[in-house]
Amino acid sequence: MPTDSTRDAASPDYGSLSDRQDDGSDATERERSDIEFQRRDQDGDGGLTAEEYVGAAQGGQVSRRLRDFMMADADGDGQLTLAEWHRLRGTTHAGDQLLDLGDLLRKAAPEAGDALRKVLGELPIDALGQVAERLDMTEAAGSVDAEKRMAAIVRAVSAALGPELESRPEAKARIDGWLAKA
């Protein structure tokens, strides 16, 4: 594992202090967030796996952290980059992250993703927050195969949408059709 001295401020994974200050953010808060990221990045590869992110969480916190991890993993590669970490740790509303997840699904599973993203896009932000709270990504986080992970994410988002999806039979049929093929 690299030591802190091998991760200098100019490292492309972590950026320089001047870069962080240029974006207008509070450098002190950003520095604390960088330190926490580095602490969790046990193998020092510049990314956090679900296991590294969840850490020593127990009980209901594990499910919540897995959900947050899956929603923050914008590119779906199974690791959080420093940028994704900062977005997760920032003031981004869970509903915004859910919309980002819908965008990812749109690319990875177009038929189901388009239907889910459309339903998500029609919901008010407070309803998106409620859907995000109901989202259980445990199955998706445990899936190694990318196609199975996408199917698990689609199932999780569909289940979290619950009545919001049931009231949109056309979207539900598209999602169910895609899941039947997945």
Secondary structure, 3 states (H helix, E strand, C coil): CCCHHHCCCCCCCCCCHHHHHHCCCCHHHHHHHHHHHHHHCCCCCCCEEHHHHHCCCCCHHHHHHHHHHHHHCCCCCCEECHHHHHHHHCCCCHHHHHHHHHHHHHHHCHHHHHHHHHHHHHCCHHHHHHHHHHCCCHHHHCCCCHHHHHHHHHHHHHHHHCHHHHCCHHHHHHHHHHHHHC
